[in-house]
Amino acid sequence: MTNATDIGAHDVEMEVDPAAETLADEKKNQDVATVQEIREQIRQIEKGVASKESRFILRVLRNLPNTRRKLNGVVFRNLAQSIYPPGADREAAVALMPAVEKDATELPDLAKKQVASKAPIAEVDAYFYLLLLVKLIDANDLKRAGTCADALMAKISVQNRRTLDLIGAKSYFYFSRVAELKDSLEGIRAFLHARLRTATLRNDFEGQAVLINCLLRNYLHYALYDQADKLVKKSVYPESASNNEWARFLYYLGRIKAAKLEYSDAHKHLVQALRKSPQHAAIGFRQTVQKLIIVVELLLGNIPERVVFRQAGLRQSLGAYFQLTQAVRLGNLKRFGDVVSQYGPKFQLDHTFTLIIRLRHNVIKTAIRSIGLSYSRISPQDIAKRLMLDSAEDAEFIVSKAIRDGVIEATLDPAQNFMRSKESTDIYSTREPQLAFHERISFCLNLHNQSVKAMRYPPKSYGKDLESAEERREREQQDLELAKEMAEDDEDGF
């Protein structure tokens, strides 16, 4: 009986799936590599703090998108043992960690190593909580994420270390992101203003840039365009901010200007935002900016080129805006109304619906312009029929306003009841080409200046070609000896 039982148990043990074992080993090896990678990042942070060189910390933060994909509960528990000594700090960190997966295995090779004996420096502590916050956001654990974000802000707020500025700036962004996901952006506005004042006084340029962007996003979330405009006017955006922060700031500035009817400035800021954004990444940001650029161009009376809608990463998302552009280009009010009613919810999600409603006047102007180019003389009744207006009087009022605004070169003859178009003038006899060239030259000069300011140089490289004081003394001594020898040669010559 005992032998039969042993044979049965042996058969059960032999039924282990080798594919599952291989998968578990691969997951374990991946976790080991992740822990070692983050430990190396912590060493880089400590090196940056010791040498007071922010480039080491910046290098670590640039790898954050790759690091966040590899995080899990096992990795965090091993990191907490090597960062925090046993006590309240480790327990507080462990309480916020995500749960360990059921099929996850511990890492004995790392657990045997010596645990931390002293508290970590402020930069390492903040970086660990930043990784924890990012993981909780990805796991959609908003309750723990809110607690973690508050703890991270408490740690950063009590410190006054320049080496903590870059990690603090990244932390402000995710703190604001958690509040947005919890729909409590209004509650953190006072805190962000207080941190902005502190960052400005301490010359924390990266934190200043991130906080201004967070506040602008906060205001635009509630459609508070006047407050956002006042913030832009009363604050100075740091020129040394990173390209990503500049792209966000220019996008928010473009939205503000477009809402305040300053379409030329809005278009300029949005184009700059698109150029400063990553060209092969951040597809969602580029889609959002490109949609707003298309609407602003239409409001300016321009028609975007067809190649804009054929870009690889933007073709599908810009389908509704292509239909809108076609309706505006043709000056077809009926088609414009159909597009707005069909894609209205999509336009509202893109925050462009309010601007698109304003396009109705541009559709009418485009139709009148095409009528003025096609007919030398036409009656208001025919114009009302083509524009599908209610009466000829409405058409006459619209035409008179278009003439006053300079949309068309024409005159109204009330006696004979028709509109007479003037002959088209040569545009090269006006100042428009000169103004267009001036705008392009100014843009190129501005782009050159920004490129020069964005160039990076190795630290203290300016002194390589300069001689030291000792070398200068030796050179002067050699010059004196050479002068004496030349004077003696001259005397011997006489």
RAZIVEN-V211953 format. One record per run of one state. SS is the DSSP state (H for helix, E for strand, L for the rest). FROM is the first residue (numbers start at 0). LEN is the number of residues. If there is no record, write none. Layout:
ss: {SS | SS}
from: {FROM | FROM}
len: {LEN | LEN}
//
This chain:
ss: {L | H | L | H | L | H | L | H | L | H | L | H | L | H | L | H | L | H | L | H | L | H | L | H | L | H | L | H | L | H | L | H | L | H | L | H | L | H | L | H | L | H | L | E | L | H | L | H | L | E | L | E | L | H | L | H | L | H | L | H | L}
from: {0 | 1 | 14 | 17 | 51 | 53 | 62 | 63 | 68 | 72 | 83 | 87 | 96 | 107 | 111 | 121 | 138 | 141 | 157 | 161 | 181 | 184 | 201 | 204 | 221 | 224 | 234 | 242 | 259 | 262 | 276 | 282 | 299 | 305 | 310 | 318 | 330 | 332 | 349 | 352 | 357 | 358 | 374 | 376 | 378 | 379 | 387 | 391 | 405 | 409 | 413 | 417 | 421 | 426 | 429 | 431 | 454 | 460 | 463 | 468 | 493}
len: {1 | 13 | 3 | 34 | 2 | 9 | 1 | 5 | 4 | 11 | 4 | 9 | 11 | 4 | 10 | 17 | 3 | 16 | 4 | 20 | 3 | 17 | 3 | 17 | 3 | 10 | 8 | 17 | 3 | 14 | 6 | 17 | 6 | 5 | 8 | 12 | 2 | 17 | 3 | 5 | 1 | 16 | 2 | 2 | 1 | 8 | 4 | 14 | 4 | 4 | 4 | 4 | 5 | 3 | 2 | 23 | 6 | 3 | 5 | 25 | 1}
//
